[in-house]
Amino acid sequence: MARTKDFDEKEVLDKAIQLFWNKGFNATSMQDLVEGLGISRSSMYATYGDKHALFLAALGRYKEIASARLAEVSKSAPTAKAAIKDLLAFTTSEIIKDKQHKGCFLVNAAVENAPHDKAINTVVCENDKQIEDVFFSAIKRGQADGEIPNKHDARALARFIINAIKGIRVAAKSGTDKKVLEDIVGVTLSVLD
């Protein structure tokens, strides 16, 4: 008879996110995981397989949580431009609140692992596409309403904004201040005029 798990998998993944986010994949040891997750090594292997599989599961959980937040912010805005502005403000407010300067877990994974790890690269690219689609939809809506001019392709604008967000998130690793972030956001929003 199979044993039931005596831990909450989402809670364990949330702890794994924090461990990997703070130290990165390579610097997080198996001992760090055993101690930080509060489960036995055998339970970790039985549930997730290995450190790499746990990292992928943590990335997936982070992506799920972040996507839900972005969709919520986007849907609650009254106009397309407001949605884009709110999404950028949401990003910068998270960065300002982060006193540890962790950046974004997915962006960190892209920088540390994606160039040489196909599975991690796939998760990062899926996330980028999902976020790009949120911005693309808002921009298309704004162009259809006449709020955003059609002088640029909606997909290209979405990609530009995503690139600006990634740059902001990388800059946050070195402790970028609020004024710098506001300048970047202001110039980014100006492409919608």
VOPAGU-2260 file (C-alpha; in pm, 1 decimal, decimal comma):
REM VOPAGU-2260
SITE   aa  ch    i         X         Y         Z
SITE  MET   A    0       0,0       0,0       0,0
SITE  ALA   A    1     132,0     344,8     -96,2
SITE  ARG   A    2     207,8     586,2     184,7
SITE  THR   A    3      29,0     917,0     193,4
SITE  LYS   A    4     244,7    1226,0     195,1
SITE  ASP   A    5     270,3    1397,5     528,9
SITE  PHE   A    6     347,0    1738,0     376,5
SITE  ASP   A    7     177,7    1992,8     152,8
SITE  GLU   A    8     347,4    1989,3    -188,7
SITE  LYS   A    9     259,6    2352,0    -267,0
SITE  GLU   A   10     403,5    2461,6      66,1
SITE  VAL   A   11     722,0    2265,6      -4,5
SITE  LEU   A   12     746,5    2418,9    -352,2
SITE  ASP   A   13     698,3    2766,7    -204,3
SITE  LYS   A   14     989,5    2697,7      31,5
SITE  ALA   A   15    1196,1    2561,9    -258,9
SITE  ILE   A   16    1126,6    2878,6    -457,1
SITE  GLN   A   17    1267,9    3088,8    -173,5
SITE  LEU   A   18    1576,1    2868,1    -133,0
SITE  PHE   A   19    1658,4    2859,3    -504,2
SITE  TRP   A   20    1568,7    3226,5    -545,8
SITE  ASN   A   21    1804,5    3332,1    -267,4
SITE  LYS   A   22    2100,5    3113,9    -364,8
SITE  GLY   A   23    2044,6    3011,4    -726,0
SITE  PHE   A   24    2027,7    2656,6    -855,4
SITE  ASN   A   25    2398,9    2580,4    -850,7
SITE  ALA   A   26    2469,9    2718,4    -502,1
SITE  THR   A   27    2174,1    2542,2    -338,6
SITE  SER   A   28    2293,0    2209,9    -200,4
SITE  MET   A   29    2085,0    1902,5    -130,3
SITE  GLN   A   30    2149,5    1963,1     239,0
SITE  ASP   A   31    2013,1    2318,4     203,1
SITE  LEU   A   32    1699,1    2170,3      51,1
SITE  VAL   A   33    1653,3    1900,1     314,6
SITE  GLU   A   34    1694,0    2154,6     595,2
SITE  GLY   A   35    1495,4    2432,5     427,1
SITE  LEU   A   36    1204,1    2223,7     303,7
SITE  GLY   A   37    1151,7    2037,5     627,8
SITE  ILE   A   38    1111,4    1700,0     457,7
SITE  SER   A   39    1340,4    1401,0     449,7
SITE  ARG   A   40    1580,6    1340,8     165,0
SITE  SER   A   41    1391,4    1021,8      76,0
SITE  SER   A   42    1057,2    1208,4      63,4
SITE  MET   A   43    1213,4    1472,8    -157,3
SITE  TYR   A   44    1351,5    1213,2    -398,8
SITE  ALA   A   45    1027,0    1013,2    -395,6
SITE  THR   A   46     817,7    1322,4    -472,6
SITE  TYR   A   47    1039,4    1526,6    -704,0
SITE  GLY   A   48    1308,3    1290,6    -828,6
SITE  ASP   A   49    1617,2    1506,5    -794,8
SITE  LYS   A   50    1731,5    1863,7    -739,9
SITE  HIS   A   51    1683,1    1953,4   -1106,5
SITE  ALA   A   52    1327,2    1820,2   -1113,2
SITE  LEU   A   53    1250,7    2007,4    -789,7
SITE  PHE   A   54    1392,6    2325,5    -942,5
SITE  LEU   A   55    1169,7    2282,9   -1248,6
SITE  ALA   A   56     867,0    2223,8   -1026,4
SITE  ALA   A   57     954,6    2537,2    -825,6
SITE  LEU   A   58     989,7    2739,9   -1147,1
SITE  GLY   A   59     652,6    2609,9   -1262,3
SITE  ARG   A   60     488,6    2705,2    -933,2
SITE  TYR   A   61     646,0    3052,9    -941,0
SITE  LYS   A   62     531,5    3098,3   -1301,8
SITE  GLU   A   63     177,9    2995,5   -1206,5
SITE  ILE   A   64     161,5    3240,8    -913,9
SITE  ALA   A   65     320,2    3528,9   -1108,8
SITE  SER   A   66      96,6    3474,5   -1413,5
SITE  ALA   A   67    -215,6    3481,3   -1199,4
SITE  ARG   A   68    -105,7    3810,2   -1040,0
SITE  LEU   A   69     -27,7    3969,2   -1376,5
SITE  ALA   A   70    -358,7    3859,3   -1524,1
SITE  GLU   A   71    -541,9    4001,1   -1221,1
SITE  VAL   A   72    -362,4    4336,8   -1249,2
SITE  SER   A   73    -425,2    4352,3   -1625,2
SITE  LYS   A   74    -794,7    4265,8   -1604,6
SITE  SER   A   75    -870,0    4516,1   -1329,5
SITE  ALA   A   76    -750,7    4818,4   -1532,5
SITE  PRO   A   77   -1015,4    5028,9   -1709,2
SITE  THR   A   78    -810,4    5089,5   -2026,9
SITE  ALA   A   79    -528,6    4924,2   -2218,9
SITE  LYS   A   80    -275,2    5193,6   -2130,4
SITE  ALA   A   81    -381,6    5177,5   -1767,6
SITE  ALA   A   82    -330,9    4799,3   -1773,4
SITE  ILE   A   83      21,2    4836,1   -1910,4
SITE  LYS   A   84     103,1    5115,2   -1666,9
SITE  ASP   A   85     -36,0    4910,3   -1377,6
SITE  LEU   A   86     166,0    4603,7   -1482,7
SITE  LEU   A   87     485,4    4809,0   -1492,3
SITE  ALA   A   88     399,4    4972,3   -1158,2
SITE  PHE   A   89     332,2    4628,3   -1009,3
SITE  THR   A   90     674,4    4511,1   -1128,7
SITE  THR   A   91     858,4    4811,5    -988,6
SITE  SER   A   92     672,0    4804,0    -656,2
SITE  GLU   A   93     775,0    4440,3    -606,9
SITE  ILE   A   94    1135,4    4535,8    -678,1
SITE  ILE   A   95    1127,9    4829,4    -435,9
SITE  LYS   A   96     980,5    4608,5    -160,2
SITE  ASP   A   97    1252,8    4344,0    -209,3
SITE  LYS   A   98    1525,8    4452,5      33,1
SITE  GLN   A   99    1734,6    4143,8     -52,7
SITE  HIS   A  100    1758,9    4245,9    -421,5
SITE  LYS   A  101    1670,7    3897,7    -540,0
SITE  GLY   A  102    1537,7    4011,5    -876,8
SITE  CYS   A  103    1292,4    3776,4   -1047,9
SITE  PHE   A  104    1323,4    3402,9    -991,2
SITE  LEU   A  105    1253,7    3326,0   -1357,8
SITE  VAL   A  106    1488,5    3594,5   -1489,3
SITE  ASN   A  107    1756,4    3467,5   -1251,0
SITE  ALA   A  108    1702,2    3114,3   -1383,4
SITE  ALA   A  109    1725,4    3246,0   -1739,5
SITE  VAL   A  110    2060,3    3409,7   -1667,6
SITE  GLU   A  111    2206,3    3126,2   -1458,0
SITE  ASN   A  112    2076,7    2815,6   -1632,8
SITE  ALA   A  113    1874,8    2867,9   -1950,1
SITE  PRO   A  114    2172,3    2898,6   -2187,5
SITE  HIS   A  115    2284,9    2543,7   -2107,2
SITE  ASP   A  116    1972,4    2369,7   -1973,5
SITE  LYS   A  117    1701,4    2295,8   -2228,4
SITE  ALA   A  118    1429,6    2216,5   -1972,8
SITE  ILE   A  119    1484,0    2540,8   -1780,6
SITE  ASN   A  120    1505,0    2734,7   -2105,7
SITE  THR   A  121    1168,5    2589,5   -2207,0
SITE  VAL   A  122    1003,2    2707,3   -1883,3
SITE  VAL   A  123    1159,3    3053,9   -1921,2
SITE  CYS   A  124    1047,9    3082,8   -2285,1
SITE  GLU   A  125     694,7    2966,2   -2200,5
SITE  ASN   A  126     678,9    3230,1   -1928,0
SITE  ASP   A  127     806,7    3500,8   -2162,0
SITE  LYS   A  128     544,9    3406,0   -2420,3
SITE  GLN   A  129     267,0    3404,9   -2162,4
SITE  ILE   A  130     360,9    3751,9   -2034,4
SITE  GLU   A  131     411,8    3879,0   -2388,0
SITE  ASP   A  132      59,7    3764,1   -2471,2
SITE  VAL   A  133     -81,5    3963,3   -2176,5
SITE  PHE   A  134      85,4    4280,1   -2307,4
SITE  PHE   A  135      -1,2    4196,4   -2669,2
SITE  SER   A  136    -369,9    4164,0   -2581,3
SITE  ALA   A  137    -368,8    4494,7   -2394,7
SITE  ILE   A  138    -187,1    4670,9   -2680,6
SITE  LYS   A  139    -421,5    4524,6   -2945,3
SITE  ARG   A  140    -719,2    4638,1   -2738,3
SITE  GLY   A  141    -566,7    4985,2   -2705,9
SITE  GLN   A  142    -498,2    5004,4   -3077,7
SITE  ALA   A  143    -851,9    4891,6   -3159,3
SITE  ASP   A  144    -991,3    5158,6   -2923,1
SITE  GLY   A  145    -763,1    5427,2   -3070,1
SITE  GLU   A  146    -589,4    5476,4   -2736,6
SITE  ILE   A  147    -257,8    5340,2   -2866,8
SITE  PRO   A  148    -142,5    5441,1   -3215,7
SITE  ASN   A  149     -89,2    5173,6   -3480,0
SITE  LYS   A  150     254,5    5307,3   -3578,4
SITE  HIS   A  151     421,2    5000,8   -3418,4
SITE  ASP   A  152     326,3    4636,3   -3447,4
SITE  ALA   A  153     145,9    4521,6   -3131,3
SITE  ARG   A  154     362,0    4209,9   -3098,2
SITE  ALA   A  155     682,9    4414,1   -3134,4
SITE  LEU   A  156     562,4    4659,3   -2867,8
SITE  ALA   A  157     479,7    4372,0   -2632,2
SITE  ARG   A  158     828,2    4227,7   -2684,5
SITE  PHE   A  159     986,7    4568,0   -2621,9
SITE  ILE   A  160     797,9    4605,4   -2293,7
SITE  ILE   A  161     895,2    4253,0   -2184,4
SITE  ASN   A  162    1258,4    4335,3   -2259,1
SITE  ALA   A  163    1230,6    4653,8   -2049,1
SITE  ILE   A  164    1082,1    4453,5   -1761,4
SITE  LYS   A  165    1362,1    4197,9   -1779,9
SITE  GLY   A  166    1616,1    4479,6   -1777,0
SITE  ILE   A  167    1446,7    4632,7   -1473,3
SITE  ARG   A  168    1452,4    4297,1   -1296,2
SITE  VAL   A  169    1822,4    4243,6   -1370,6
SITE  ALA   A  170    1902,6    4599,4   -1259,7
SITE  ALA   A  171    1716,8    4529,6    -935,8
SITE  LYS   A  172    1982,2    4274,5    -843,1
SITE  SER   A  173    2222,2    4562,1    -780,3
SITE  GLY   A  174    1971,8    4766,0    -578,9
SITE  THR   A  175    1835,8    5010,1    -836,0
SITE  ASP   A  176    1650,8    5297,0    -670,2
SITE  LYS   A  177    1293,6    5411,2    -725,3
SITE  LYS   A  178    1383,9    5715,1    -940,1
SITE  VAL   A  179    1581,4    5500,1   -1185,0
SITE  LEU   A  180    1291,5    5256,5   -1213,0
SITE  GLU   A  181    1044,6    5541,0   -1267,8
SITE  ASP   A  182    1265,6    5681,3   -1546,8
SITE  ILE   A  183    1277,7    5341,8   -1721,4
SITE  VAL   A  184     901,4    5295,6   -1687,1
SITE  GLY   A  185     835,0    5647,4   -1816,6
SITE  VAL   A  186    1041,7    5597,1   -2129,9
SITE  THR   A  187     890,5    5250,9   -2181,3
SITE  LEU   A  188     536,8    5390,9   -2159,9
SITE  SER   A  189     627,6    5666,8   -2406,9
SITE  VAL   A  190     643,8    5410,1   -2689,7
SITE  LEU   A  191     265,9    5377,2   -2654,6
SITE  ASP   A  192     204,7    5743,5   -2745,8
